[in-house]
């Protein structure tokens, strides 16, 4: 289900803008129906998708390979 970007005029003839895949990245703050979310991590599948589709997805904080390395280290620490 598409979610409209916040702050748009609802009484206009212009077509509304919606969130797109490039809006979802680690570190992104999203306003979804007046609930604020911050994306702080992702699973390996999502990180792999971001790596393969880097033209569609933004990631500012770290490269995907760095994030995978950090997540693998933290999962090893949890298991120990």
N, C-alpha and C positions, 0 to 999 in steps of 0.2 A: 504494500500500500504506500503510495508516494506521500511524503510529508512536506508541506509547504515551508519555505524558509520564513523565519519570523520577521516582523516589521513591514510586511507588505500591505498595501491598501486593499481592502477586500471589495470596495466599491469602485472598481475600475474596469475598463474594457481590455486592459492588458492581460495577457496570459500569465498566470502566477508561476513563480520559479519554485522548484522543488530541490530537496537535498539530492546530491549525486554522489557517486562512489568516491570522487576525489575529496569530498567533505569528511570522510571517515578515515582518520589516520590516528596513530598513537600520539596523544597530546592534544587532540581536537576537543573543543568544548562545543557541545551541541545543545540547542534549545528545542526540545521536542514537546510541543503542546504545553509550554510554560514550565516544563521540568528540565533542569539543567543537568547534563551529563558530561563527564570528561572521560575520554577513552585513555586508559592508563596502561593497558597491555593487550596482548592478543595471543591466541594459540598458534602452534606451529603451522597449521593449515592456512590460517589467515596471513601469517607472515610470508609463507611461500607464495600465496596468491599475490601479495603486494610486490614481492620480488619479481614475479613473472609479468605483472601488469603495471610496472612502475610508471608507464605513461598515463595511466588512469587514476593512480593513487598517489597522494602526497604523503611523505613522511619527513618530518623536519628534525626530530630530536636525534635519532641515531639511524644508521643504515640498517637494513633488515638483517644482514649477516651479524652485525654487532648485537642486535636485539635477540636473535636466536642464540648466540653464544651466551649472553647474560641469562636468558631464560633456562638454558640447559644447565648452567652453573648453579642457579638458584634451585632447580629441581633436584640436583645432586645433593645440595646442602640439606634440603628438606628430608631426603631419604636417609641421610647419615645420622 
